[in-house]
Amino acid sequence: MHGTPMPIGAALRPSRPRPLPWLVASLVLGLFVLAPATGFLSLMAGPAGAALLSPTQLNALRETGLLLAGIALLAGTMGAVSAWLVAIYDFPLRRLVEVLLVLPLALPTYLAAFIAVDLLDFFGPVQGLWRALTGARSLAEYRFPEIRSLPGAVLVMALVLAPYVYVPCRLVFLHSGRSVIDAARLLGARGPALFLRVGLPVARPAILAGLLLALLETINDVGATEHLGVSSLSVAIRDIWLNRSDLPGAARLAGLLVLLAALLALAGRAARPGNVAPPRGAAMPRPIRLSGPAAFAALTAAGLPALLGFVVPAGFLISRAILYAGRQSLDPDFLAAAASSAMLGAGVALAVALLAGAVAIAARLAPGLAPALRLTAAGYAVPGTVLVLALLPVLRFADDALERIGAGPLFAGTAAALGLALTIRFLGIGTGQATLALARLPRSIDWVGRVHGMRDPALAVKVHLPAMRPGLALGAILVFIDTVKELPATLLLRPLNFETLATRAYGQASAGTFEHAALDSLAILLLSGLAATLLIRRP
């Protein structure tokens, strides 16, 4: 069926360079890596309207550094301690807490910020209850922490981002590091000493890898930091671009953000954890049973991040959605935004799946391409605001070229530009999942196929693609959810009269009527919860 079988010796000889993988790699790297990088460099070379690092920008740099440091400390502590408690100990409601600790990932940081302000400002239910209990009538009669502040932003964002640390640490404590922990227990280590002297060193690579993702999400954020009164670099870049019309100046400031993201990525790569998946057939270790005050302390320490990070925000959204359902249930704008989010997410997920499959197969057929193709993951480390800036010259050049040949502009003011930006940003998710799935297929299968006369296209379609299908499906789902949650790039590149659930909720919150977007926020939370559910169900 596949032609004349080739001799075994010919199949095992070093293969000549194959044109198809190199063509695929050249197209993908050129369009999705080299073109944005070239556009960004050309933008930086233009004349800036103001000097780099003015006092305002220095303040944004300082606040960004403090925000990252605070989130690293708080999210790292909450994630590691919660993972230790649910993995090592058994206490009431442990299984429920174990699941709830993952679900804050379903809540975008900007929604968490909107909810926190609605709950904790002067007219919110928390201060209202406090005034009812104390008899106070104005802020002059009592003191209450200000949520619109740098400490407030650290707390709100750390609660949402702590699961990035919790998930890998839990796997380490349950599986790959459990033998070391059990050996230390046999030698007499107990309680906090066991965690500090054994647990933390064992989980250090997982903690650093999780913090990398959390900090990359932090530097990409615009909505939460702006709403909470923090002058971050991302907010400053958008202000220079939109309010001062200084694209080169915005690009130069964005260069600092790219450098910061690169340093974080290098640190995370150096501390990449090993395999934390359980061996096949391995029995789950029995946790240590706690009772009395110790059980209550463990439940409080592990359950509080889940309560504040997901249960309270989700309950608040549900209550507001029910309260305003009568006026919003048939709102055509809500239905249009939901349809736009679904179509945009499906389109980006499909594009990423196709490109990721091609990239993974190209790296499989020509292993020498693998280091270069890892650059496709760079988009995920680049903040959405910076990516939009990098694409502007490229899109303008593409539209000019189309006009010269008599075609109309394809990207200016269209959803195609937004789809391209989000595909570049999330391509790394798809390639990572596809590559992992394909790596489970032994290379001996490729040699068997070649012995039976299969050429590269047949090998890719009949052998590699079926092996990648689970990874491609998972990657597509994660990309769909991330696209629905994405705010910075969507906010900057969306066409006129094009609203998604994210931009609609952000617009309502910015106008001071976040309660009117309760259904939008709840829809985002439900869609994003699919990704968190997948994380829980994965072995």
ABEGO torsion letter per residue (X at the ends): XAEBBBBAAAAABBBBBBAAAAAAAAAAAAAAAAAAAAAAAAAAABBBABBBGBAAAAAAAAAAAAAAAAAAAAAAAAAAAAAAAAAABBBBGAAAAAAAAAAAAABBAAAAAAAAAAAABAABAAAAAAAAAAGBABAAABBBBBABBAAAAAAAAAAAAAAAAAAAAAAAAABAAAAAAAAAAAAGBBEAAAAAAAAAAAAAAAAAAAAAAAAAAAAABAAAAAAAGBBBAAAAAAAAAAAAGBAAAAAAAAAAAAAAAAAAAAAAAAABBBBABBBBGBBBBBBBBBBEAAAAAAAAAAAAAAAAAAAAAAAAAAAAAAAAAAAAAABAAAAAAAAAAAAAAAAAAAAAAAAAAAAAAAAAABAAAAAAAAAAAAAAABBAAAAAAAAAAAAAAAAAAAAAAGBBBAABGBAAAAAAAAAAAAAAAAAAAAAAAAAABBAAAAAAAAAAGBBAAAAAAAAAAAAAAAAAAAAAAAAAAAAAABAAAAAAABBBGBBBAAAAAAAAAAAGBAAAAAAAAAAAAAAAAAAAAAAAABX
